[in-house]
Amino acid sequence: MNKRWIALTAVAVGSLLLTACGSSGGNSSSSASSSSSAAAGGTQVGVILPDTESSARWENNDRPYLTTAFQAANVKADIQNAQGSVAKFGTLCDGMINAGVKVLMTTNLDSASGAACLKKAQAQGIKTIDYDRLTLGGKADYYVSFDNVAVGTAIGKGLVKCLTDDGVKNASVVELNGSPTDNNATLFKQGYHKEITDAGYKVLTSQAVPDWNNTKAGTIFEQIFTQYGDKIQGVASANDGLAGAVNSVLSRNKLAGKVPITGQDATDEGLQRVLLGTQCVTVYKSIKLESGKAAALAISLVKGDTSGAESQATGSVDDTQLKTQVKSVLLTPVGIYPNNVKDVVADGFTTAAKLCTTSALKTACTKYGVS
């Protein structure tokens, strides 16, 4: 099944963008252009990424994949990063609108500020795409992401699997959720909470981490651990960054690897913990595939190919605020355990050289065929 998934991913990406596996771009201060130069250069697509703190993916993966895709199609794009600032997000939005972009693709920091940006763009006849995160109340023309309830389900299934494999029954677990302003975090929790409760587990506490901030996550989990201690038999943490914070607390208390924890994003650190047995599961979302789908949709819109865009958006998601459906491109996530870490490497998302960096990791890589 894993081989079939890798093959399908490769075919899908290749059919969309033959050069999507390339890499270009850089950090937000040096790549893309300012609003004034964007206007002068005839920028066609504006992209606003959210930050560099919640996940390394935005600059390390999304930016270069999107850059390569737009360059391959000879479409001029201005890709910027809001660096976690709502004010900067708004400034970038205004600048791109003033520059006359035809398509605006955004990953919001929160739905309120994201919707304000989208409404300004739509008032100017600009097509809008929600990328990775749905903007509630934003009325985006399209949404490109993974099925985020399915992401949460994979997290929950992973935790249940690891506890079951350890022979634990009637477990007591903690839910460490993502930012309360991120609709994705709500959907992730929906998925894993159902798996946890369906398994008959007790949720000791369920707490959100503001802005997906890993430092705050460490503080929050330290307080949870102080309260519950060895009653905690598993932790459903919503991404690899939060999992790292949880693992640090467990390590200080000599419990790393003894209490199953979860994550997502298949970061190098998360994959390394999976290989070493200090993280039960991570969830792989092929950013190469996601960015390729988003770029292909934006390129169709730039070229005025509305029917082509419509044919790509075969799904829909609920905007629970407006009680409407948003046309969507929804992709399928994959749970990653030690035995299929190699699939993430085979997909080109990371390399064995980045993962197998210590003697213990080299041993684990050999054991699980990571090369």
N, C-alpha and C positions, 0 to 999 in steps of 0.2 A: 504493500500500500504506500509506503514511503517513497519507493522508487517511482510509482505511478504519479504521485503528487509532484515530485521534482520534475518529472518529464512534462507534465501538464503545465507547470509553472513556466518552464523554459519555452514551451511552444507558445504560450500566451504572450509572454514578453517579446519573444522573437517576432511574432506576427504583428505586434504593435509598433515596436521600435527596435530596429535591427542593431542599433548601437547602444541600447540602454544599459549594457553592462559596462560601459566606459565610465570614467570618472573625471570630473573637472569641478571648477568652482573653488571656494575657499571660505574664509570667515566673512562675517557680515560687513566688516569694515572695509575689506578689500575687494569683495566680489560684487557683481551686478553694478548698478550705477545709482547716482543720486537722482532725485526727482527731476531736476533741471536738465541733466544730461540724458535722462530717459526721454523727456519730451523732445530733445534735439535729435535723438537717435530713432524716434518713431517706435518706442516700445509698444508691443502688442499685448503682452501678458504681464500682469503684476502678481507677484506671489509674496505673501506675508507669512513667514514661519513664526512660531510662538516664542521660543526661548532657547537657551542652551543649558538650563539647569534641570528641567524635568527629565530629559533624556538626551543622550549624545546623538541620537539618530538624526535630529533635525539638521545639524551641520555636517555630520560625518556621512550620512546616507542620503537623506531627502534632497538636500541642496545639489550635490554632484549629479545624482540621477536625473533630477529635473533639468539641470543645466544642460547635460548631455542630450537629453531628449529634445529640448527646444532648439538647440544648436543643430541637431541632425535634421530637423524639419525647417531650418532657416527661419525660425520664428524668434523675434527679439523679446527677451524676457528680463524683467527686473526682479530679482529674488532678494528679499530683505528679511531680517530677523528682528522681531519686536523686543527681544531680550527681556521678556517677562514684564514689560512696561505697557500698561494700557494707554498711557499718554503717547508713547512712541508708536504703538500700534495705530492710534488715531492719526498721528502725523504722517506715517507711511501711507495709510489709506488715502488721506487727502492728497498727498503728493502724487500717488499713482493715478488717481482720478483726474487730477489736473494735467497729468502728463498725457492723458487721452488713451489709456489702455482700452482694449476691446474686451478683455476678459480679466477678472480679478479673482484670484484663488487665495483663500485665507484659511489659516488654522487659528481659531479664536483663542483668546485667553479667558474669556467668559462670554456668555451669550449676549449680555446686554451691550457691551462695547462692540462685539462682533456684528450684532444686528444693526447697530447704528452705522457702521461702515458699509454693510451690504445695502442698506436703504439708500445711502448717498450714491453708491455706484449705480444702483438700479434706476435712480432718478435721472441719471445721465445716459441711460440706455446701455450700460455695461453688463455683460453676462457675468454671473457670479457662480463660483464653485466653492462649496465647503470641502476642505481637504482634511481628512482623518477625523475631524470633530464636527458634529452637527451643531449649527448655530440655531438654538431655539428662538423662534420669532423672527428669524432673518429672511425667510422666504428665498433662500438660495435657489438658483435655477437647477443646480445639480449637487449631489453629494457623493464623494468617493472615499471609501473607507473599507475596513473589514467589518464583518458582522460582529459587533462588539458584545452582544449577549453571548455569542458563540465563543468569543475570547474568554469571557468570564466562566462559561461552562467548562472550557478546557482547563482553566485554573482550578476550578472546583473538583473536576474529575481527577486531576493530578493529585490534589491533596487527599482525596478519598482513597485513591490507589495506593499512595505511599503509606498512609495510616493502616490500610488493610494489609498491605505487604508486611508491615511491622507487627501485625497481629493485634492492633489496637481496635477495640470496640467501644461504642458509646463515647466517642472522643469529645473533649472540651477544647474548642478552638477560638482563636481571635481573628477578626477580620480587620485588616489595616487597609483602608480604602483610599482611592485617589482623591484629587481635589474636588470639593463640593461644587465648584463652579464649572467643572468639566462634565458635560453630558455623558461622555464616554465612560467616566468613572461610575456613574449611576448604572449604566448598562452592564459594565463589568461586574459590579456587585450583584446585579439582578441574576446574572448567570451563575456566579460561584455560590451565592447565598442559597439558591435553589438546590444545587448539588449537595451542599453541606447539610441543609435541613432535611432533604430527602433521604440522606444517609442516616438520619437520626442523631446527628451530632448536636451538642449544645454550644451555642455561641456565647462565650463569656462576655465579650464586648465587641462592638463594631464602631470603629472611629475613622473619621476622614483626616487626611493630611493636607493642609492648605497648600495650594500651588504645587502639589507633588514634591514638596521640598524635602530632600533626603535628611537634612539636619533636623528639621522639625519632626520627621518620621522617627528618627533615633530617640529624640526626647519623649515623644508620645509613647513609643513602645517601651522605653525605660520605665515610664510611669505605670504602664500596663503590667509590666513584669514585676514591678515592686508590689503591685496590688494582688496579682494572681500567682506569681511564682511558678512552682512546679505543677500547678493545675493546668497550665497551658500545654496541650499535647500536639498542637499544630497551629500554623499561622497562614491564613490566606492573605498574602500581601499582593497588592494590585499591579506592581511592576517590579523589575529587577532592581531599580534604585531603592525602593522601599524594602525589598528583600535584603539588600546589602546592609541597610540600617538595622534591620531585625537581626541579621546574622552577627553583626558587631556586638549587639547586646547579649545574644546567646553565647557568643565566643567568650566574652568577659565572665560569663557565668558557667563556663565549661559545658555548654549544652549544644554547641554547634554540631550539626549532623544527627543529633538525638531528637530534635523537634523538627518535623518536616515543615518547610516553608515554600511558598510559591512565588512566581513572578511572571513577567512577560517582557517582550521586546528582544529576547535572545541577544542581550548585550554580551560582550566578551566576558565581563565579570560574572554575569549570570550563568553563562555556559560553563565557565570554569567551576563555579560552585556546583552545578549539576554534575559535572564530571567527577568532582571530589566527594559528592554525596552530602554537601552542606546545604544544598537547595534541591528540593524534590522535583520541580518542573519549572521550565520557562515556556512561554508561548511565542512561536515564531510567526511573525507577520512579514511576509516578503515585501520590503519597502521598494525593492526593484520593481515588483509587479504593481504595487499600489501607485508609485510615482509614475510608472509607465502608463497606467490606465488614466490617471489624472491629466498627464501631459497630452495624451492622445485626445481626450475629451476637449481640453482647452484648444488644441490645434484645430480640431474640427470647427469649433465655435469661431476662432479667428478667421478661418477660411469661409465662414458663412454656411457651413455644411450642417444645418440644423438636423436634417434627417439622419446624418451620420452620428451626430451626438445622441439623438434619441435612441438609435439602435444600440448604442453602448450602455445606456442607462436602463437596464432591464429590470431593476429592482426598485423598491421604495422603502422609506422609513417614515415613522410617525414624527411629526413635530408636535409634541405633546402640549406645547404652549398655544399653538394656533389651531391644533386639532386638524391638521392637513397632512398630506403625503408629500414627501420630497423625492423626486426622481433620483435614483441612486445606482451606483456601481458598488456592489458589495462583494468582498473577497472572503475566502475561507482561511482561518488560522489553523496552526498545527501545534499540538503539544509536543514539547521536546524533553526527552529523558536521556540518560547516558547513551543508550544504544542508537539514538538517531541524531545525536549532535553532529555526526558526520554529514548528515543531509544538509544542515545549514551551511557547512563548509563547501559542500558540493554545489550549492546554489550560488556561491560567490559572495555571500554576505559577510563572511570573515575568513580567516585562514588558520591553518594548523599552527603556523609560526606565532600568531597572536595568542592562541589558546594554550599551547603546550610549552609553557615558559619556565616551569620548575620541574624538579625531579619527580615530585608526586604527580604533577599534571602530565608529564611525559609518559609516565607509567599508565595513567588513566587513558591517555590518548591512544597508546598502543593497544590497550585492552579493548577499547571501543571502536577501533578502526579509524580514528581521526588522523588524516594525513594530508 
